[in-house]
Amino acid sequence: MVTLAGNPIKIEGTFPKVGDKAPEFSLVNKDLKDVTLADFAGRKKVLNIVPSLDTPVCAMSTRKFNEKASNMDNTVVLIIAADLPFAMSRFCDIEGLDKVVTLSTMRGSEFMKNYGVAIADGPLAGITARAVVVLDENDKIIHAELVPEIKDEPNYDAALAALQS
């Protein structure tokens, strides 16, 4: 179950499990180009899925993954949110975050259901719950955390440990 400030919210879709093959996706990068999972083939991937970079917890998780995971060999950190690509790019420029790739669900909203993070009701309906999904070089899921309380940060240590295994 996922909550927002302790209140249950409905999430649609099926959250992936460790050992599963990651669902394909097509999302929008800062240049308004469609980007797919295949564009990152052969690399480990951290999918830091956040409701909006315009919130303190989402901003913090982006900063932390920019600092820690992006320096790992053969690893890319993808920040996935409902924000427009322009806003995501501006946030990263202002914060000096140059080691993450921002991807918007403005096109490719099926990502939210395919990854089981689509908020279906409440004040945040239409955007994503908070989650971290880590993929190996072959897009096999090696870590998956759907954060139970949207206002909480993810378990960074568990995600980073999965990258090192």
Secondary structure, DSSP 8 states (H G I E B T S, - for coil): -EEETTEEE-EES----TTSB----EEE-TTS-EEEGGGGTTSEEEEEE-S-TTSHHHHHHHHHHHHHGGGSTTEEEEEEESS-HHHHHHHHHHHT--SEEEEESSS-THHHHHTT-EE-SSTTTTSB--EEEEE-TTSBEEEEEE-SBTTS---HHHHHHHHH-
